[in-house]
């Protein structure tokens, strides 16, 4: 019974971590988008680099 409680507790912890990770991904993507917008007004070469980083982040 205590094993089941421990498993339940672990599942809750994993769920919390997944929520934190999702939240961090959203924040990063938002920041990348802001960076993209800033860079777009400066130079297309930087945009390519930012997009590359963005696609790497989305893969995480």
CNS distance restraints for C-alpha pairs under 8 A (distance, minus, plus):
assign (resid   1 and name CA) (resid   5 and name CA) 6.36 0.50 0.50
assign (resid   2 and name CA) (resid   6 and name CA) 6.11 0.50 0.50
assign (resid   3 and name CA) (resid   7 and name CA) 6.17 0.50 0.50
assign (resid   4 and name CA) (resid   8 and name CA) 6.06 0.50 0.50
assign (resid   5 and name CA) (resid   9 and name CA) 6.07 0.50 0.50
assign (resid   6 and name CA) (resid  10 and name CA) 6.10 0.50 0.50
assign (resid   7 and name CA) (resid  11 and name CA) 6.14 0.50 0.50
assign (resid   8 and name CA) (resid  12 and name CA) 6.28 0.50 0.50
assign (resid   9 and name CA) (resid  13 and name CA) 6.27 0.50 0.50
assign (resid  10 and name CA) (resid  14 and name CA) 6.15 0.50 0.50
assign (resid  11 and name CA) (resid  15 and name CA) 6.08 0.50 0.50
assign (resid  12 and name CA) (resid  16 and name CA) 6.15 0.50 0.50
assign (resid  13 and name CA) (resid  17 and name CA) 6.18 0.50 0.50
assign (resid  14 and name CA) (resid  18 and name CA) 6.13 0.50 0.50
assign (resid  15 and name CA) (resid  19 and name CA) 6.28 0.50 0.50
assign (resid  16 and name CA) (resid  20 and name CA) 6.26 0.50 0.50
assign (resid  17 and name CA) (resid  21 and name CA) 6.11 0.50 0.50
assign (resid  18 and name CA) (resid  22 and name CA) 6.11 0.50 0.50
assign (resid  19 and name CA) (resid  23 and name CA) 6.10 0.50 0.50
assign (resid  20 and name CA) (resid  24 and name CA) 6.15 0.50 0.50
assign (resid  21 and name CA) (resid  25 and name CA) 6.12 0.50 0.50
assign (resid  22 and name CA) (resid  26 and name CA) 6.26 0.50 0.50
assign (resid  23 and name CA) (resid  27 and name CA) 6.30 0.50 0.50
assign (resid  24 and name CA) (resid  28 and name CA) 6.07 0.50 0.50
assign (resid  25 and name CA) (resid  29 and name CA) 6.03 0.50 0.50
assign (resid  25 and name CA) (resid  57 and name CA) 7.70 0.50 0.50
assign (resid  25 and name CA) (resid  58 and name CA) 7.75 0.50 0.50
assign (resid  26 and name CA) (resid  30 and name CA) 6.07 0.50 0.50
assign (resid  27 and name CA) (resid  31 and name CA) 6.16 0.50 0.50
assign (resid  28 and name CA) (resid  32 and name CA) 6.03 0.50 0.50
assign (resid  28 and name CA) (resid  57 and name CA) 7.90 0.50 0.50
assign (resid  29 and name CA) (resid  33 and name CA) 6.09 0.50 0.50
assign (resid  29 and name CA) (resid  54 and name CA) 7.03 0.50 0.50
assign (resid  29 and name CA) (resid  57 and name CA) 7.59 0.50 0.50
assign (resid  29 and name CA) (resid  58 and name CA) 7.74 0.50 0.50
assign (resid  30 and name CA) (resid  34 and name CA) 6.31 0.50 0.50
assign (resid  31 and name CA) (resid  35 and name CA) 6.15 0.50 0.50
assign (resid  32 and name CA) (resid  36 and name CA) 6.00 0.50 0.50
assign (resid  32 and name CA) (resid  50 and name CA) 7.20 0.50 0.50
assign (resid  32 and name CA) (resid  54 and name CA) 6.36 0.50 0.50
assign (resid  33 and name CA) (resid  37 and name CA) 6.19 0.50 0.50
assign (resid  34 and name CA) (resid  38 and name CA) 6.26 0.50 0.50
assign (resid  35 and name CA) (resid  39 and name CA) 6.02 0.50 0.50
assign (resid  35 and name CA) (resid  50 and name CA) 7.48 0.50 0.50
assign (resid  36 and name CA) (resid  40 and name CA) 5.88 0.50 0.50
assign (resid  36 and name CA) (resid  47 and name CA) 6.09 0.50 0.50
assign (resid  36 and name CA) (resid  50 and name CA) 6.20 0.50 0.50
assign (resid  36 and name CA) (resid  51 and name CA) 7.43 0.50 0.50
assign (resid  37 and name CA) (resid  41 and name CA) 6.79 0.50 0.50
assign (resid  38 and name CA) (resid  42 and name CA) 7.06 0.50 0.50
assign (resid  39 and name CA) (resid  43 and name CA) 6.12 0.50 0.50
assign (resid  39 and name CA) (resid  44 and name CA) 7.54 0.50 0.50
assign (resid  39 and name CA) (resid  46 and name CA) 6.25 0.50 0.50
assign (resid  39 and name CA) (resid  47 and name CA) 5.91 0.50 0.50
assign (resid  40 and name CA) (resid  44 and name CA) 6.15 0.50 0.50
assign (resid  40 and name CA) (resid  46 and name CA) 7.72 0.50 0.50
assign (resid  40 and name CA) (resid  47 and name CA) 5.95 0.50 0.50
assign (resid  43 and name CA) (resid  47 and name CA) 6.76 0.50 0.50
assign (resid  44 and name CA) (resid  48 and name CA) 6.60 0.50 0.50
assign (resid  45 and name CA) (resid  49 and name CA) 6.88 0.50 0.50
assign (resid  46 and name CA) (resid  50 and name CA) 6.25 0.50 0.50
assign (resid  47 and name CA) (resid  51 and name CA) 6.02 0.50 0.50
assign (resid  48 and name CA) (resid  52 and name CA) 6.19 0.50 0.50
assign (resid  49 and name CA) (resid  53 and name CA) 6.33 0.50 0.50
assign (resid  50 and name CA) (resid  54 and name CA) 6.02 0.50 0.50
assign (resid  51 and name CA) (resid  55 and name CA) 6.12 0.50 0.50
assign (resid  52 and name CA) (resid  56 and name CA) 6.32 0.50 0.50
assign (resid  53 and name CA) (resid  57 and name CA) 6.19 0.50 0.50
assign (resid  54 and name CA) (resid  58 and name CA) 6.23 0.50 0.50
assign (resid  55 and name CA) (resid  59 and name CA) 6.40 0.50 0.50
assign (resid  56 and name CA) (resid  60 and name CA) 6.87 0.50 0.50
